[in-house]
């Protein structure tokens, strides 16, 4: 982002996780509480990036292996006569998706728990930052009225 920017920047989707990375704006006079909030947001983003990159890598690999094994069982190759990649029908792929989700249920459950923990922490810190800013604004306003 340019030096004069005063907001977060969102990038294009990551090729592994499919998540859009955020470059967080750091104000010049960031308070300790604001820094904790930004770091919590960065930590949540990094955690999400890691999980989805691993998950998507495993998904693609297992999907390819599944397709290969099904095609091989039918006596077919990965590419047809015209060179096109061979595919399976929706019903056959539904078997893969169901098995993959069942096999990864506990990972998804843990991910959801972690996601909620990150978001509750971020929400709590956002509330604290908003309260501090509101009190600072009220003090400034009161000071200006007294003058």
ABEGO torsion letter per residue (X at the ends): XBAABABBBBBBBBAAAGBBBBBBBBBABBBAAAAAAAAAAAAAAAAAAAAAAAAAAAAAAAAAAAAAAAAAAAGBBABBAAGBBBBBBAAAAAAAAAAAAAAAAAAAAAAAAAAAAAAAAAAAAAAAAAAAAAAAAAAAAAAAAAX
